[in-house]
Amino acid sequence: MKNLLKLELNPDRVYGLDILRAMAILFVVMVHGGHFMPEHRYKYIYHIIFDGVAMFFVLSGFLIGGILIKIINAQGINFRIIFNFWKRRWFRTLPNYFLILLVLLVIGAFFTEGFTLTDKYRYFIFTQNLVTEHPKFFGEAWSLSIEEWFYLLLPIFLYLGTRIVRLSVNKSLLITAAGIIVCVTLFRYYRYINLEIDSKYVWDKMLRRQVFTQLDSLMFGVIGAYVFYFFKSYWVKFKKFLLVLGILLFLVVRYNWLKFEPQGLFYCVFSFSGNSLATLFLLPYLSTLKSGKGFIYKVITYISLISYSMYLINSNLMRWIINNINWVPLEQFNGYAFLLTRYFVYWFLTIFISLLLYKYFELPMMNLRDKKSWGTVKFFKSR
């Protein structure tokens, strides 16, 4: 059993980035785990949860932006290099995603009354939430489509900037990132003044979970990669100051210290930028925290390694599994024991299944990718 779940820990991993990744997935699972808790209990946990998805977005933008900078500086950019980049990213993200998507489609087709395959093809091409609300099916996929469009568009924009407009790599990267941030922010403002955002539910489906209202979040990470690569002395010099500033900004947005209207201009247009900027400010300090030791270090690194698998299964799939366990005898015996046990089982199965998925499917697919001659340029050791 020990060898069944044992993972090899690469000493080249950056511990600080693993901390951020582990925090992000734990926040996400805590949110979705609230489904299995009574509301009056969950509210206490809810108050310590921050936007884990924003953390993932910025971290992804930081890592991918850095990889592209190194690739272009070392090899230039052409369609062959872009295709190689896409192949590596797709080998990293798509096998796990398509596996869980197919599992959920089978569950829906055979075990869910009224389930239809209509429009499910959109999940295979990541168009289910471009400018429309994300369907209820496979709810976690909303952020994955944003990531995939980011992987697709960023190298294209960099190609146009460096090869067509003849800009330097740093100018092309900065203009692309800043331009997308401005355009997406303006689009959110357009939505804000033209739609009736009168509840958190409407805010979530019309502003938070769509590609063209959230694509800017990853660009904050790209700007981080730009500063790290071209102005590294400043990146290191102000890391502690920015860490404190980032934490404060998270607190301001999360707890509304400035008393903004819940569905007003700030939360509909700028709160996304606030969370992304807060995450960006954490990166200078965390990216220089290279290693750790002891039990906590191992737990954080394990959680970081399996975070993608955890993200894919922690909501829809786990909800189906938990809801199909016969809890009636335990609930009749003791209601409190039932709630506590169900919540514990949710966490245990999420981590256990994710470990198996990572070790026996996700990791072999990445090893297969690395055997291909598609280039292995890395910025930091990523997921």
PEJO-V931689 format. One record per backbone hydrogen bond with DSSP energy under -0.5 kcal/mol. NH is the residue of the N-H (numbers start at 0). CO is the residue of the C=O. Records with the same first field share a line. If there is no record, write none. Layout:
NH = CO / CO
This chain:
4 = 0 / 1
5 = 1
9 = 7
12 = 9
13 = 380
14 = 12 / 289
15 = 288
17 = 13
18 = 14
19 = 15
20 = 16
21 = 17
22 = 18
23 = 19
24 = 20
25 = 21
26 = 22
27 = 23
28 = 24
29 = 25
30 = 26
31 = 27
32 = 28
33 = 29 / 30
34 = 31
35 = 32
36 = 33
40 = 37
41 = 37
42 = 38
43 = 40
44 = 40
45 = 41
46 = 42
47 = 44
48 = 45
51 = 49
54 = 50
55 = 51
56 = 52
57 = 53
58 = 54
59 = 55
60 = 56
61 = 57
62 = 58
63 = 59
64 = 60
65 = 61
66 = 62
67 = 63
68 = 64
69 = 65
70 = 66
71 = 67
72 = 68
73 = 69
74 = 70
75 = 70 / 71
81 = 77
82 = 78
83 = 79
84 = 80
85 = 81
86 = 82
87 = 83
88 = 84
89 = 85
90 = 86
91 = 87
92 = 88
93 = 89
94 = 89
96 = 92
97 = 93
98 = 94
99 = 95
100 = 96
101 = 97
102 = 98
103 = 99
104 = 100
105 = 101
106 = 102
107 = 103
108 = 104
109 = 105
110 = 106
111 = 107
112 = 110
114 = 111
119 = 116
121 = 118
122 = 119
123 = 120
124 = 120
125 = 121
126 = 121
127 = 121
129 = 126
138 = 135
140 = 137
141 = 138
142 = 139
143 = 139
144 = 140
145 = 141
146 = 142
147 = 143
148 = 144
149 = 145
150 = 146
151 = 147
152 = 148
153 = 149
154 = 150
155 = 151
156 = 152
157 = 153
158 = 154
159 = 155
160 = 156
161 = 157
162 = 158
163 = 158 / 159
164 = 159
166 = 160
171 = 167
172 = 168
173 = 169
174 = 170
175 = 171
176 = 172
177 = 173
178 = 174
179 = 175
180 = 176
181 = 177
182 = 178
183 = 179
184 = 180
185 = 181
186 = 182
187 = 183
188 = 184
189 = 185
190 = 186
191 = 187
192 = 188
193 = 189
194 = 190
196 = 194
197 = 195
202 = 198
203 = 199
204 = 200
205 = 201
206 = 202
207 = 202
208 = 203
210 = 128
211 = 129
212 = 209
213 = 209 / 210
214 = 210
216 = 213
217 = 214
218 = 214
219 = 215 / 216
220 = 216
221 = 217
222 = 218
223 = 219
224 = 220
225 = 221
226 = 222
227 = 223
228 = 224
229 = 225
230 = 226
233 = 230
234 = 230
235 = 231
236 = 232
237 = 233
238 = 235
241 = 237
242 = 238
243 = 239
244 = 240
245 = 241
246 = 242
247 = 243
248 = 244
249 = 245
250 = 246
251 = 247
252 = 248
253 = 249
254 = 250
255 = 251
256 = 251
258 = 255
263 = 260
266 = 260
267 = 263
268 = 264
269 = 264 / 265
270 = 265
273 = 269
274 = 270
275 = 271
276 = 272
277 = 273
278 = 274
279 = 275
280 = 276
281 = 277 / 278
282 = 278 / 279
283 = 279
285 = 281
286 = 282
287 = 284
288 = 285
289 = 287
296 = 292
297 = 293
298 = 294
299 = 295
300 = 296
301 = 297
302 = 298
303 = 299
304 = 300
305 = 301
306 = 303
309 = 305
310 = 306
311 = 307
312 = 308
313 = 309
317 = 312
318 = 314
319 = 315
320 = 316
321 = 317
322 = 318
323 = 319 / 320
324 = 321
326 = 324
330 = 326
331 = 327
332 = 328
333 = 329
337 = 333
338 = 334
339 = 335
340 = 336
341 = 337
342 = 338
343 = 339
344 = 340
345 = 341
346 = 342
347 = 343
348 = 344
349 = 345
350 = 346
351 = 347
352 = 348
353 = 349
354 = 350
355 = 351
356 = 352
357 = 353
358 = 354
359 = 355
360 = 356
361 = 356
362 = 357
364 = 360
365 = 361
366 = 362
367 = 363
368 = 364
369 = 365
370 = 366
371 = 367 / 368
373 = 371
378 = 379
381 = 379
